Amino acid sequence: MSVLWSGQVRAENTAFQLQQFRPWGDPKGMFLSQSGETLEQWNYTVALYLNYGYSPLTFRPLGGGKVGIVDHQLGADLLGAVGLLRWLDVGLNIPMTLYQVGIIPSSPSFAPDDRGRSVTGFSFSDIKLFVKAQTLREKKHFLNLGFQIYLGFPSGSKSTFNGEDGVSFGLATYASKRISIFTVALNLGYRYLPSTALVRLP
């Protein structure tokens, strides 16, 4: 992610989740795409995902050049879910930044209190609680169809680009079908994130 600013605009808020890799740990789906299936009653899953981002946030003044804000970011997601009913799962996603390297540039584009501030180190991100229900099954209805709702809690570090400035939530529907050894999936949804004024135009 690159941010282009002139000297007349100013960074107002660092409260957002820079990490864009957000897996759900569906063992019947893929990294970011879910299947329409649930785990079945009392089955469970536990997963740990690791990811790395190089220079995920940079500052590009209009005068030219490039200044890194976050240069390296090593993230992890610890996920767990259990099938309460044959058609209903509940789960938890605990994301975190194991280590990142960065510093807020000493530029007039940033708030005075933030200039030169280090954002290096470990940070928790926003914990998410989700519920997933399956309404159609491939054996009876040609494809699997599921629905999910999640609630994100502002548990992350807002000062290091690792947390939203309030509660977030999302709704999604998942369709999937097995074709030979392959699984085809379609995910559609809506995600609400609290408003963040990253820059303020004059």
Salt bridges, closest charged atoms under 4 A:
GLU12 OE2 - ARG10 NE 3.91
ASP26 OD2 - LYS132 NZ 3.21
GLU37 OE1 - LYS28 NZ 3.84
GLU37 OE2 - ARG178 NH2 3.08
GLU40 OE1 - ARG86 NE 3.51
GLU40 OE2 - ARG137 NH1 3.03
ASP114 OD1 - ARG117 NE 3.14
GLU138 OE2 - LYS177 NZ 3.50
GLU138 OE1 - ARG178 NH1 3.98
ASP165 OD1 - LYS158 NZ 3.22
